[in-house]
Amino acid sequence: MSVRVYLPTTLALLAEQHAAGEFVVTDDAVTSDEDAEEAEYAALMTAADASAAMLTGPGRRVVVVAELDKEPEPGWTIPVKRVVALHADTEDRPVDADPDEDLAWFATQEIEYLL
């Protein structure tokens, strides 16, 4: 059984961790072991809310999605090769933006272009 983990981050942290070749699991990480689209969307939006809370002003919510063999614990690192997708705002959003606004999907090959 695989587990999807949704890692909330920011563009600055994404750049750092992508350059390091791994992503750090934090307490804000959200997991989903259900294949149901509704459960995955709920996990994504929960991680997006955590990403918004990480911003100190206008910016973009970013969520890294990885697929693992088991549920991760905070402090674990996930190699870039386990990342299956990335979700992010397409432009900076104001602090008072609608929290329910959807994120755009990016393939892992597009991370460098997003940065």
N, C-alpha and C positions, 0 to 999 in steps of 0.2 A: 504494500500500500504506500502510495506517495503522499506527501504533505506539501501543500503550497504555502510559502511564507511570504508575507507582504511586508516589506521593510520601508517604513517612512523615512524620507531623507530630504535634503535640499540640493540645489544644483552644486553648491560649493562642496558639500560632503560627498555628493556623487562623484565629482571630479577627483577628490582625494582618494576615495575608496576604489574607484575604477582604476586609477593610476597604480594603486597598490596591488591590484589584482584580486581583491577580496572585499566582501561587505561584512560589517560587524552586526550581529544580531543584538538589538537593544530591547529594553523592557517594553517599548512601544510596538514591537513586531507583532503582527497578527497572522494567525495560521488558519488554514481551512483544509480539512481532510475530506470534505464532501465535494463531489463532482457537480453538484447542483449549481447552476448558473447564479441563482439568487444568493447562495451562501458565499460564493466567490466574490460577487459584487458587494455584498455587505462587508466582507473582509477588506476589500480594496478601498471602500469609502471610509471605513474606520481608520485604515492606515493613512488615507488622504487627510483626514481630520488631524491626525497626529503630526503629519508633515506640515500642515498649516500652522499648528501650534509651535513648530520649530522656527518659523519665520519671525524675524524681528521687525519687519516692515513689509512693504510690497515685495512680492516674489512669486515663485512658482512652487506648487506642491509637486513632489516627486515621490513615486512609490516603485521600488525595485521588487520584482516578483521572481522567486526562485523555487525550484522543485527539489525536494529532499526526500530521503528514505524514511526519516523520522522527524518528529517535532524538535526544533532546535531550542536551545536554552540561551538566555542572555549571555553575551560574551563570546559565543561561538563565532567563527568566521566562516563565510560561505564563499567559495571560489567563484570567480566570474563565470566559469564554464557551467555553473549550476543555475545561472540566471536565464529565465525563459522569456521575459518581457520587461518592459518598463512603461509606466504610466506617468504622464506629467501634464501640467498646464502648458498650452502652446505659447502663452505670453505671461508676463508678470501680471498679477492680479492685486487689486487694492486690498487693504487689510479687512475691509467690511464686505468682501465679495461673498456671493451665495455659496455656502459650504456644500450644497448638494450638486453643484455644477460638475458634470462629468469630466474626466481626464482623458487626454488623447493616448492612444496606444502606440508604442514604439518597439520595433524589433531590437534585439540586442546589438545588431550591427549598426544601429542608428544612434547609440549612446554618444559616440564621439561627435556626431553632428549636433546633437542636442546641447552638448557642452559648449 
